Amino acid sequence: MKFDILEKLDDGDILKISKAVISVDPDAKVDTDMRENTVNVESWLYPEEFLVAFFEVGYDVRIAQR
């Protein structure tokens, strides 16, 4: 699944985003693209389950691809 991050990302955001995703699914694989402001997550969970984690750490996100 793919998420669009609605603010500009920098190096410090990668760890913060990864921790948020892992807090929902410890087995998830996370790939953050700072140029595109997107996060790809490989997980068996629904994308909506990750939205709360993103919001809790301060990111406004949208589901770009399921």
C-alpha positions in Angstrom: 0.0 0.0 0.0 1.1 3.5 -0.6 0.6 6.7 1.4 1.0 10.3 0.3 2.5 12.5 3.0 1.1 16.0 2.6 4.1 17.9 4.0 7.7 18.0 2.9 9.8 15.2 4.3 13.4 15.4 5.5 16.0 12.8 6.8 14.6 13.0 10.4 11.2 11.9 9.2 12.3 8.5 7.9 12.9 7.0 11.4 9.7 8.7 12.8 7.6 7.2 10.0 9.1 3.8 10.3 8.5 3.7 14.1 4.9 4.7 13.5 4.3 1.9 11.0 6.1 -0.7 13.1 3.9 0.3 16.1 0.9 -1.0 14.1 2.6 -4.0 12.4 6.0 -5.1 13.7 6.5 -7.2 10.6 5.7 -4.4 8.1 8.3 -3.4 5.5 8.6 0.4 5.1 10.1 2.4 2.3 9.9 6.2 2.4 10.5 8.3 -0.7 11.5 11.8 0.3 11.4 13.1 -3.2 7.9 12.0 -3.8 6.7 12.4 -0.2 5.3 8.9 -0.2 5.6 5.9 2.0 5.2 2.3 0.8 4.2 -0.3 3.4 4.1 -4.0 2.9 1.7 -5.4 5.4 -1.3 -7.8 5.6 -3.2 -5.1 7.5 -5.6 -2.6 6.0 -4.3 0.9 5.0 -6.7 2.6 7.4 -5.1 0.9 10.3 -1.9 2.9 9.7 -3.6 6.3 9.3 -4.0 6.7 13.1 -0.3 6.0 13.6 0.7 8.6 11.0 -1.7 11.2 12.6 -0.4 10.5 16.1 3.2 11.3 15.1 2.1 14.5 13.3 1.7 13.6 9.6 -1.2 14.4 7.4 -1.5 11.5 5.0 -3.8 10.1 2.3 -4.0 6.5 1.0 -2.7 6.7 -2.5 -2.8 3.0 -3.4 -4.2 -0.1 -1.6 
